[in-house]
Amino acid sequence: MEMQEFVPNNLSARPNH
């Protein structure tokens, strides 16, 4: 899932920002 990084779920998965 390459879109996973751009998905809101990314915030919970790995909050880099």
PDB file with SEQRES, HELIX, SHEET and CRYST1 records, atoms N, CA, C and O in Angstrom:
SEQRES   1 A   17  MET GLU MET GLN GLU PHE VAL PRO ASN ASN LEU SER ALA          
SEQRES   2 A   17  ARG PRO ASN HIS                                              
HELIX    1 AA1 GLU A    2  PHE A    6  5                                   5    
HELIX    2 AA2 ASN A    9  ALA A   13  1                                   5    
CRYST1    1.000    1.000    1.000  90.00  90.00  90.00 P 1           1          
ATOM      1  N   MET A   1       0.846  -1.209   0.000  1.00  0.00           N  
ATOM      2  CA  MET A   1       0.000   0.000   0.000  1.00  0.00           C  
ATOM      3  C   MET A   1       0.876   1.252   0.000  1.00  0.00           C  
ATOM      4  O   MET A   1       1.259   1.734   1.066  1.00  0.00           O  
ATOM      5  N   GLU A   2       1.188   1.767  -1.147  1.00  0.00           N  
ATOM      6  CA  GLU A   2       2.046   2.948  -1.212  1.00  0.00           C  
ATOM      7  C   GLU A   2       1.302   4.201  -0.764  1.00  0.00           C  
ATOM      8  O   GLU A   2       1.906   5.179  -0.322  1.00  0.00           O  
ATOM      9  N   MET A   3      -0.028   4.149  -0.888  1.00  0.00           N  
ATOM     10  CA  MET A   3      -0.832   5.311  -0.503  1.00  0.00           C  
ATOM     11  C   MET A   3      -0.916   5.433   1.021  1.00  0.00           C  
ATOM     12  O   MET A   3      -1.315   6.469   1.553  1.00  0.00           O  
ATOM     13  N   GLN A   4      -0.540   4.381   1.694  1.00  0.00           N  
ATOM     14  CA  GLN A   4      -0.642   4.350   3.155  1.00  0.00           C  
ATOM     15  C   GLN A   4       0.078   5.553   3.765  1.00  0.00           C  
ATOM     16  O   GLN A   4      -0.359   6.092   4.782  1.00  0.00           O  
ATOM     17  N   GLU A   5       1.164   5.965   3.152  1.00  0.00           N  
ATOM     18  CA  GLU A   5       1.941   7.075   3.711  1.00  0.00           C  
ATOM     19  C   GLU A   5       1.189   8.404   3.582  1.00  0.00           C  
ATOM     20  O   GLU A   5       1.410   9.331   4.361  1.00  0.00           O  
ATOM     21  N   PHE A   6       0.308   8.481   2.599  1.00  0.00           N  
ATOM     22  CA  PHE A   6      -0.426   9.725   2.380  1.00  0.00           C  
ATOM     23  C   PHE A   6      -1.802   9.676   3.044  1.00  0.00           C  
ATOM     24  O   PHE A   6      -2.545  10.658   3.047  1.00  0.00           O  
ATOM     25  N   VAL A   7      -2.118   8.522   3.598  1.00  0.00           N  
ATOM     26  CA  VAL A   7      -3.420   8.329   4.244  1.00  0.00           C  
ATOM     27  C   VAL A   7      -3.396   8.855   5.682  1.00  0.00           C  
ATOM     28  O   VAL A   7      -2.351   8.829   6.332  1.00  0.00           O  
ATOM     29  N   PRO A   8      -4.544   9.332   6.184  1.00  0.00           N  
ATOM     30  CA  PRO A   8      -4.641   9.858   7.535  1.00  0.00           C  
ATOM     31  C   PRO A   8      -4.169   8.849   8.576  1.00  0.00           C  
ATOM     32  O   PRO A   8      -3.751   9.222   9.672  1.00  0.00           O  
ATOM     33  N   ASN A   9      -4.240   7.590   8.228  1.00  0.00           N  
ATOM     34  CA  ASN A   9      -3.806   6.537   9.136  1.00  0.00           C  
ATOM     35  C   ASN A   9      -2.319   6.692   9.448  1.00  0.00           C  
ATOM     36  O   ASN A   9      -1.850   6.255  10.498  1.00  0.00           O  
ATOM     37  N   ASN A  10      -1.594   7.307   8.543  1.00  0.00           N  
ATOM     38  CA  ASN A  10      -0.160   7.490   8.716  1.00  0.00           C  
ATOM     39  C   ASN A  10       0.129   8.288   9.986  1.00  0.00           C  
ATOM     40  O   ASN A  10       1.152   8.086  10.639  1.00  0.00           O  
ATOM     41  N   LEU A  11      -0.773   9.183  10.322  1.00  0.00           N  
ATOM     42  CA  LEU A  11      -0.601  10.006  11.525  1.00  0.00           C  
ATOM     43  C   LEU A  11      -0.499   9.127  12.757  1.00  0.00           C  
ATOM     44  O   LEU A  11       0.288   9.393  13.665  1.00  0.00           O  
ATOM     45  N   SER A  12      -1.300   8.087  12.775  1.00  0.00           N  
ATOM     46  CA  SER A  12      -1.300   7.188  13.930  1.00  0.00           C  
ATOM     47  C   SER A  12      -0.194   6.137  13.780  1.00  0.00           C  
ATOM     48  O   SER A  12       0.395   5.690  14.764  1.00  0.00           O  
ATOM     49  N   ALA A  13       0.069   5.761  12.545  1.00  0.00           N  
ATOM     50  CA  ALA A  13       1.060   4.726  12.280  1.00  0.00           C  
ATOM     51  C   ALA A  13       2.466   5.250  12.594  1.00  0.00           C  
ATOM     52  O   ALA A  13       3.232   4.622  13.324  1.00  0.00           O  
ATOM     53  N   ARG A  14       2.780   6.409  12.027  1.00  0.00           N  
ATOM     54  CA  ARG A  14       4.107   6.970  12.272  1.00  0.00           C  
ATOM     55  C   ARG A  14       4.072   8.488  12.114  1.00  0.00           C  
ATOM     56  O   ARG A  14       4.307   8.999  11.019  1.00  0.00           O  
ATOM     57  N   PRO A  15       3.787   9.199  13.172  1.00  0.00           N  
ATOM     58  CA  PRO A  15       3.688  10.662  13.161  1.00  0.00           C  
ATOM     59  C   PRO A  15       5.041  11.317  12.946  1.00  0.00           C  
ATOM     60  O   PRO A  15       5.693  11.733  13.904  1.00  0.00           O  
ATOM     61  N   ASN A  16       5.466  11.411  11.686  1.00  0.00           N  
ATOM     62  CA  ASN A  16       6.752  12.041  11.385  1.00  0.00           C  
ATOM     63  C   ASN A  16       6.640  13.566  11.395  1.00  0.00           C  
ATOM     64  O   ASN A  16       7.599  14.273  11.705  1.00  0.00           O  
ATOM     65  N   HIS A  17       5.474  14.043  11.058  1.00  0.00           N  
ATOM     66  CA  HIS A  17       5.255  15.482  11.019  1.00  0.00           C  
ATOM     67  C   HIS A  17       5.026  15.986  12.435  1.00  0.00           C  
ATOM     68  O   HIS A  17       4.819  17.182  12.639  1.00  0.00           O  
TER      69      HIS A  17                                                      
END                                                                             
